[in-house]
Amino acid sequence: MGMMDRRALLAGFGATLGVAACANGVGSNGGSMIDARVDVARDYLFQQFPGTRDLAARSAGVLYMPLITEAGLGIGGAYGRGALRINDATVDYYSAAKASVGFQIGAQQYAHALFFMTPMALADFRSSAGWVAGADLRYATPDQGGSIGKDTTEIDPVVALVYGQSGLIAGATVAGTKYTRIIP
């Protein structure tokens, strides 16, 4: 087997893995899989931090991202898929992607939720071709959820909450994450 044959074989194998990893084919159960993961992440959030149930009830909509995988070795990135729910019913599916450069080694997985506290904030998110989370988002700790007052949500119409199996992820942020509507 020559050098060119090995390269072609490796390129073909890599492309096959890439396509297989997407799992977004026509007729796939991608939507039901995302919904099942969102249900588990939402239920975990509400059980561990009951105040977040009130925050979700007061919001115009919530984007649940049940599993974000972030990894890096100098250059890093994060990716995940989730669902936007209005009145606890899924209305759209989204992917979240983020790239980063700087000192970073390792990987972590976490979940996050964006609570859209005003109809206008939700409409801006839904009408965007690719909404990017800014550094001006209001971050809440999971146990703070129900205590976020009405005056705070008028100043900060989107509240971000990053959590994982061990509670709040220290230093985790959604700033710079791009959310794009997908068809699973």
Backbone as CSV, one residue per row, in Angstrom:
resi,resn,N_x,N_y,N_z,CA_x,CA_y,CA_z,C_x,C_y,C_z
1,MET,0.852,-1.175,0.000,0.000,0.000,0.000,0.894,1.233,0.000
2,GLY,0.727,2.095,-0.969,1.553,3.285,-1.087,1.101,4.389,-0.145
3,MET,1.950,5.436,-0.078,1.661,6.579,0.799,0.350,7.246,0.411
4,MET,0.098,7.393,-0.874,-1.134,8.032,-1.334,-2.358,7.201,-0.958
5,ASP,-2.231,5.869,-1.060,-3.352,4.997,-0.714,-3.704,5.121,0.773
6,ARG,-2.690,5.218,1.621,-2.936,5.355,3.061,-3.629,6.673,3.370
7,ARG,-3.171,7.733,2.719,-3.812,9.030,2.936,-5.269,9.002,2.494
8,ALA,-5.517,8.419,1.347,-6.896,8.328,0.846,-7.751,7.495,1.784
9,LEU,-7.188,6.392,2.277,-7.920,5.536,3.206,-8.236,6.288,4.499
10,LEU,-7.230,6.976,5.050,-7.444,7.735,6.277,-8.440,8.875,6.063
11,ALA,-8.339,9.581,4.946,-9.278,10.675,4.662,-10.697,10.135,4.527
12,GLY,-10.841,9.024,3.832,-12.168,8.416,3.676,-12.735,7.941,4.997
13,PHE,-11.878,7.332,5.829,-12.305,6.872,7.138,-12.729,8.047,8.013
14,GLY,-11.942,9.127,7.982,-12.268,10.327,8.766,-13.577,10.949,8.326
15,ALA,-13.796,11.022,7.015,-15.046,11.582,6.498,-16.234,10.720,6.901
16,THR,-16.055,9.400,6.857,-17.133,8.492,7.249,-17.487,8.684,8.718
17,LEU,-16.462,8.781,9.575,-16.720,9.015,10.994,-17.426,10.340,11.218
18,GLY,-16.993,11.374,10.504,-17.611,12.693,10.645,-19.083,12.678,10.285
19,VAL,-19.415,12.022,9.191,-20.817,11.936,8.764,-21.611,11.090,9.751
20,ALA,-21.039,9.995,10.205,-21.741,9.136,11.162,-21.976,9.847,12.480
21,ALA,-21.055,10.696,12.879,-21.184,11.402,14.154,-22.304,12.412,14.146
22,CYS,-22.650,12.924,12.977,-23.708,13.936,12.905,-25.058,13.381,13.322
23,ALA,-25.400,12.194,12.882,-26.664,11.547,13.235,-27.865,12.460,13.027
24,ASN,-27.821,13.255,11.973,-28.939,14.147,11.681,-29.632,13.771,10.383
25,GLY,-29.593,12.511,10.030,-30.164,12.087,8.761,-31.669,12.206,8.728
26,VAL,-32.219,12.216,7.523,-33.661,12.257,7.340,-34.258,11.004,7.962
27,GLY,-35.314,11.181,8.713,-35.970,10.048,9.348,-35.303,9.619,10.649
28,SER,-34.307,10.340,11.097,-33.652,9.974,12.352,-34.543,10.366,13.524
29,ASN,-34.203,9.848,14.689,-34.969,10.188,15.884,-34.259,11.281,16.673
30,GLY,-33.551,12.170,15.972,-32.775,13.227,16.617,-33.607,14.101,17.531
31,GLY,-34.796,14.513,17.087,-35.649,15.374,17.905,-36.087,14.706,19.191
32,SER,-36.502,13.462,19.108,-36.956,12.772,20.321,-35.788,12.509,21.260
33,MET,-34.585,12.283,20.708,-33.412,12.086,21.557,-33.055,13.383,22.288
34,ILE,-33.100,14.509,21.580,-32.812,15.798,22.213,-33.850,16.081,23.292
35,ASP,-35.140,15.855,22.973,-36.202,16.097,23.957,-36.015,15.245,25.211
36,ALA,-35.617,13.989,25.045,-35.404,13.111,26.202,-34.260,13.643,27.067
37,ARG,-33.181,14.097,26.436,-32.055,14.647,27.192,-32.436,15.954,27.889
38,VAL,-33.237,16.774,27.204,-33.696,18.029,27.808,-34.567,17.737,29.028
39,ASP,-35.459,16.749,28.912,-36.309,16.384,30.051,-35.464,16.003,31.269
40,VAL,-34.431,15.192,31.063,-33.568,14.758,32.160,-32.832,15.958,32.758
41,ALA,-32.276,16.829,31.904,-31.534,18.005,32.396,-32.449,18.964,33.142
42,ARG,-33.647,19.186,32.606,-34.610,20.078,33.276,-35.048,19.503,34.616
43,ASP,-35.373,18.222,34.626,-35.811,17.587,35.870,-34.707,17.616,36.923
44,TYR,-33.466,17.374,36.514,-32.332,17.443,37.437,-32.215,18.851,38.019
45,LEU,-32.302,19.843,37.152,-32.206,21.239,37.578,-33.296,21.578,38.588
46,PHE,-34.536,21.217,38.273,-35.659,21.529,39.162,-35.583,20.767,40.493
47,GLN,-35.115,19.517,40.451,-35.021,18.724,41.682,-33.894,19.215,42.582
48,GLN,-32.747,19.505,41.987,-31.598,19.932,42.777,-31.710,21.386,43.250
49,PHE,-32.346,22.215,42.443,-32.436,23.646,42.723,-33.878,24.101,42.480
50,PRO,-34.776,23.862,43.433,-36.211,24.121,43.241,-36.553,25.548,42.819
51,GLY,-35.744,26.531,43.183,-36.021,27.907,42.800,-36.007,28.131,41.303
52,THR,-35.326,27.263,40.566,-35.274,27.429,39.109,-36.619,27.114,38.451
53,ARG,-37.441,26.341,39.112,-38.778,26.045,38.575,-39.591,27.340,38.469
54,ASP,-39.492,28.201,39.496,-40.191,29.491,39.487,-39.624,30.405,38.407
55,LEU,-38.303,30.400,38.253,-37.670,31.208,37.214,-38.171,30.783,35.835
56,ALA,-38.258,29.482,35.596,-38.763,28.978,34.311,-40.228,29.357,34.112
57,ALA,-41.012,29.305,35.174,-42.439,29.643,35.062,-42.638,31.121,34.723
58,ARG,-41.736,31.990,35.201,-41.852,33.426,34.924,-41.237,33.829,33.586
59,SER,-40.525,32.929,32.937,-39.836,33.281,31.694,-40.759,33.142,30.490
60,ALA,-40.405,33.854,29.406,-41.145,33.745,28.149,-40.772,32.459,27.425
61,GLY,-39.596,31.919,27.722,-39.118,30.681,27.120,-37.773,30.324,27.714
62,VAL,-37.425,29.042,27.618,-36.152,28.567,28.156,-35.468,27.697,27.104
63,LEU,-34.201,27.991,26.846,-33.385,27.142,25.990,-32.580,26.228,26.903
64,TYR,-32.851,24.934,26.831,-32.121,23.952,27.622,-31.074,23.302,26.730
65,MET,-29.822,23.350,27.170,-28.728,22.678,26.484,-28.234,21.597,27.436
66,PRO,-28.721,20.355,27.294,-28.462,19.326,28.305,-27.040,18.790,28.361
67,LEU,-26.292,18.876,27.278,-24.937,18.339,27.309,-24.047,19.121,26.355
68,ILE,-23.184,19.929,26.931,-22.179,20.657,26.165,-20.847,19.988,26.468
69,THR,-20.140,19.623,25.434,-18.815,19.036,25.598,-17.802,20.072,25.170
70,GLU,-16.883,20.390,26.083,-15.865,21.405,25.830,-14.501,20.747,26.004
71,ALA,-13.622,20.936,25.026,-12.286,20.361,25.097,-11.290,21.308,24.462
72,GLY,-10.050,21.198,24.898,-9.040,22.056,24.312,-7.634,21.675,24.709
73,LEU,-6.726,21.990,23.827,-5.299,21.870,24.072,-4.688,23.064,23.352
74,GLY,-4.728,24.227,24.004,-4.311,25.474,23.360,-5.458,26.096,22.594
75,ILE,-5.972,25.374,21.612,-7.155,25.791,20.860,-8.280,24.870,21.301
76,GLY,-9.421,25.448,21.618,-10.500,24.624,22.141,-11.824,24.931,21.485
77,GLY,-12.796,24.146,21.850,-14.130,24.348,21.332,-15.142,23.628,22.185
78,ALA,-16.388,23.974,21.963,-17.490,23.347,22.685,-18.645,23.167,21.715
79,TYR,-19.440,22.108,21.940,-20.576,21.856,21.070,-21.647,21.094,21.842
80,GLY,-22.885,21.364,21.505,-24.001,20.626,22.068,-25.278,20.962,21.331
81,ARG,-26.328,20.202,21.617,-27.642,20.447,21.022,-28.685,20.481,22.117
82,GLY,-29.726,21.291,21.900,-30.766,21.398,22.902,-32.073,21.853,22.285
83,ALA,-33.002,22.233,23.151,-34.341,22.597,22.696,-34.823,23.864,23.390
84,LEU,-35.516,24.691,22.611,-36.184,25.872,23.140,-37.598,25.467,23.502
85,ARG,-37.959,25.748,24.744,-39.305,25.415,25.209,-40.049,26.665,25.633
86,ILE,-41.280,26.735,25.184,-42.200,27.791,25.590,-43.384,27.093,26.250
87,ASN,-43.706,27.488,27.477,-44.734,26.802,28.266,-44.427,25.306,28.361
88,ASP,-43.148,24.987,28.496,-42.614,23.627,28.637,-42.893,22.723,27.439
89,ALA,-43.152,23.311,26.280,-43.311,22.537,25.047,-42.201,22.944,24.072
90,THR,-41.569,21.960,23.459,-40.492,22.242,22.515,-41.048,22.936,21.276
91,VAL,-40.436,24.072,20.911,-40.839,24.803,19.709,-39.741,24.797,18.645
92,ASP,-38.477,24.663,19.046,-37.357,24.632,18.111,-36.188,23.887,18.743
93,TYR,-35.294,23.415,17.867,-34.058,22.781,18.318,-32.885,23.665,17.915
94,TYR,-31.848,23.675,18.754,-30.690,24.537,18.519,-29.396,23.776,18.772
95,SER,-28.368,24.205,18.051,-27.019,23.757,18.369,-26.300,24.934,19.021
96,ALA,-25.313,24.616,19.831,-24.479,25.633,20.477,-23.035,25.289,20.145
97,ALA,-22.296,26.270,19.642,-20.896,26.048,19.294,-20.071,27.231,19.774
98,LYS,-18.870,26.920,20.226,-17.985,27.965,20.751,-16.547,27.554,20.481
99,ALA,-15.737,28.498,20.025,-14.309,28.260,19.821,-13.545,29.163,20.770
100,SER,-12.374,28.707,21.181,-11.554,29.516,22.083,-10.077,29.253,21.830
101,VAL,-9.286,30.255,22.122,-7.838,30.165,21.979,-7.225,30.684,23.273
102,GLY,-6.214,30.029,23.755,-5.559,30.458,24.988,-5.119,29.258,25.788
103,PHE,-4.691,29.509,27.006,-4.215,28.419,27.848,-5.390,27.560,28.283
104,GLN,-5.426,26.346,27.776,-6.466,25.407,28.156,-6.006,23.996,27.853
105,ILE,-6.207,23.123,28.778,-5.880,21.714,28.596,-6.996,20.928,29.266
106,GLY,-7.553,19.973,28.560,-8.544,19.107,29.166,-9.910,19.213,28.527
107,ALA,-10.869,18.614,29.207,-12.237,18.573,28.698,-13.201,18.574,29.877
108,GLN,-14.391,19.068,29.615,-15.443,19.017,30.622,-16.785,18.949,29.909
109,GLN,-17.749,18.448,30.602,-19.116,18.421,30.094,-20.003,19.113,31.107
110,TYR,-20.957,19.856,30.615,-21.867,20.573,31.490,-23.162,20.844,30.744
111,ALA,-24.131,21.321,31.471,-25.416,21.713,30.902,-25.601,23.195,31.172
112,HIS,-26.436,23.822,30.375,-26.809,25.190,30.711,-28.205,25.481,30.193
113,ALA,-28.774,26.510,30.763,-30.106,26.948,30.366,-30.086,28.462,30.228
114,LEU,-30.757,28.952,29.205,-30.944,30.387,29.021,-32.418,30.676,29.262
115,PHE,-32.699,31.519,30.245,-34.064,31.903,30.579,-34.330,33.258,29.925
116,PHE,-35.236,33.290,28.957,-35.603,34.538,28.281,-36.746,35.152,29.079
117,MET,-36.432,36.219,29.811,-37.356,36.772,30.781,-38.362,37.749,30.187
118,THR,-38.138,38.178,28.942,-39.093,39.084,28.296,-39.452,38.527,26.916
119,PRO,-40.669,38.794,26.461,-41.044,38.364,25.115,-40.124,38.954,24.044
120,MET,-39.638,40.180,24.259,-38.762,40.807,23.270,-37.417,40.073,23.180
121,ALA,-36.844,39.691,24.315,-35.580,38.944,24.311,-35.757,37.606,23.598
122,LEU,-36.875,36.947,23.842,-37.163,35.676,23.178,-37.341,35.878,21.675
123,ALA,-38.063,36.921,21.283,-38.272,37.206,19.855,-36.959,37.519,19.157
124,ASP,-36.082,38.278,19.802,-34.768,38.579,19.225,-33.972,37.297,19.005
125,PHE,-34.001,36.410,19.983,-33.288,35.137,19.871,-33.839,34.305,18.714
126,ARG,-35.148,34.170,18.657,-35.775,33.310,17.645,-35.639,33.857,16.232
127,SER,-35.571,35.181,16.073,-35.492,35.766,14.735,-34.055,35.862,14.218
128,SER,-33.092,35.585,15.065,-31.690,35.680,14.673,-31.261,34.444,13.885
129,ALA,-30.438,34.669,12.854,-29.902,33.557,12.072,-28.804,32.830,12.841
130,GLY,-28.230,33.452,13.817,-27.174,32.863,14.638,-26.908,33.776,15.813
131,TRP,-27.614,33.557,16.907,-27.541,34.425,18.083,-26.283,34.092,18.870
132,VAL,-25.495,35.100,19.211,-24.262,34.903,19.978,-24.450,35.481,21.370
133,ALA,-24.181,34.645,22.374,-24.293,35.087,23.760,-23.190,36.090,24.055
134,GLY,-23.575,37.239,24.569,-22.611,38.281,24.894,-22.138,38.188,26.329
135,ALA,-21.139,38.974,26.640,-20.585,39.001,27.992,-21.524,39.703,28.964
136,ASP,-22.575,40.351,28.443,-23.492,41.103,29.288,-24.644,40.267,29.843
137,LEU,-24.633,38.964,29.618,-25.689,38.120,30.163,-25.648,38.144,31.682
138,ARG,-26.794,37.994,32.296,-26.891,37.885,33.749,-26.698,36.420,34.097
139,TYR,-25.701,36.099,34.915,-25.465,34.725,35.347,-26.068,34.522,36.725
140,ALA,-26.691,33.389,36.902,-27.286,33.054,38.191,-26.720,31.729,38.656
141,THR,-26.649,31.549,39.966,-26.301,30.239,40.503,-27.602,29.445,40.586
142,PRO,-27.535,28.125,40.454,-28.765,27.335,40.450,-29.661,27.564,41.658
143,ASP,-29.091,27.729,42.849,-29.921,27.904,44.042,-30.494,29.316,44.153
144,GLN,-30.075,30.211,43.279,-30.544,31.594,43.284,-31.786,31.758,42.403
145,GLY,-32.097,30.761,41.578,-33.133,30.864,40.551,-34.406,31.575,40.945
146,GLY,-35.085,31.125,41.989,-36.360,31.718,42.364,-36.249,33.085,42.989
147,SER,-35.048,33.479,43.426,-34.901,34.756,44.115,-34.537,35.901,43.170
148,ILE,-34.438,35.618,41.887,-34.146,36.689,40.930,-35.429,37.491,40.746
149,GLY,-35.385,38.734,41.125,-36.584,39.563,41.138,-36.983,40.108,39.789
150,LYS,-38.183,40.656,39.712,-38.723,41.222,38.477,-37.865,42.384,37.978
151,ASP,-37.362,43.213,38.896,-36.542,44.350,38.480,-35.245,43.886,37.820
152,THR,-34.678,42.797,38.305,-33.449,42.259,37.718,-33.708,41.765,36.306
153,THR,-34.832,41.084,36.080,-35.088,40.514,34.763,-35.446,41.583,33.743
154,GLU,-35.872,42.760,34.184,-36.108,43.842,33.231,-34.786,44.469,32.796
155,ILE,-33.812,44.490,33.701,-32.485,45.011,33.373,-31.710,43.965,32.577
156,ASP,-31.828,42.713,32.955,-31.138,41.592,32.328,-32.176,40.630,31.762
157,PRO,-32.609,40.842,30.516,-33.710,40.043,29.983,-33.361,38.589,29.679
158,VAL,-32.054,38.230,29.693,-31.664,36.835,29.507,-30.798,36.434,30.692
159,VAL,-31.223,35.383,31.392,-30.486,34.874,32.541,-29.884,33.527,32.153
160,ALA,-28.577,33.387,32.321,-27.870,32.145,31.992,-27.544,31.398,33.274
161,LEU,-27.705,30.096,33.225,-27.399,29.259,34.359,-26.603,28.057,33.849
162,VAL,-25.370,27.907,34.297,-24.495,26.814,33.878,-24.383,25.846,35.041
163,TYR,-24.677,24.575,34.788,-24.654,23.596,35.869,-24.197,22.240,35.345
164,GLY,-23.882,21.360,36.270,-23.454,20.013,35.923,-23.817,19.061,37.024
165,GLN,-23.287,17.866,36.933,-23.609,16.851,37.927,-23.194,17.278,39.334
166,SER,-22.200,18.158,39.437,-21.749,18.582,40.760,-22.233,19.981,41.109
167,GLY,-23.241,20.481,40.408,-23.757,21.810,40.692,-23.219,22.828,39.719
168,LEU,-22.959,24.014,40.214,-22.467,25.097,39.375,-21.049,24.802,38.907
169,ILE,-20.784,25.010,37.639,-19.443,24.819,37.085,-18.666,26.116,37.286
170,ALA,-17.617,26.074,38.068,-16.826,27.275,38.356,-16.133,27.766,37.104
171,GLY,-16.325,29.031,36.793,-15.648,29.645,35.658,-16.263,29.354,34.310
172,ALA,-17.261,28.506,34.253,-17.884,28.196,32.970,-18.732,29.387,32.532
173,THR,-18.698,29.673,31.259,-19.446,30.794,30.720,-20.004,30.423,29.357
174,VAL,-21.097,31.050,28.983,-21.654,30.841,27.648,-21.315,31.997,26.726
175,ALA,-20.589,32.999,27.229,-20.213,34.145,26.396,-19.436,33.650,25.180
176,GLY,-19.814,34.141,24.026,-19.169,33.735,22.782,-19.782,32.508,22.142
177,THR,-20.736,31.885,22.799,-21.398,30.715,22.235,-22.404,31.166,21.189
178,LYS,-22.376,30.508,20.042,-23.313,30.825,18.962,-24.392,29.759,18.919
179,TYR,-25.635,30.203,18.957,-26.789,29.308,18.924,-27.428,29.390,17.550
180,THR,-27.637,28.251,16.933,-28.189,28.191,15.585,-29.337,27.184,15.566
181,ARG,-30.458,27.581,14.970,-31.601,26.674,14.856,-31.225,25.510,13.943
182,ILE,-31.597,24.296,14.354,-31.296,23.104,13.560,-32.573,22.296,13.340
183,ILE,-32.504,21.417,12.375,-33.575,20.447,12.141,-32.950,19.086,12.420
184,PRO,-33.280,18.487,13.570,-32.627,17.223,13.939,-33.109,16.061,13.097
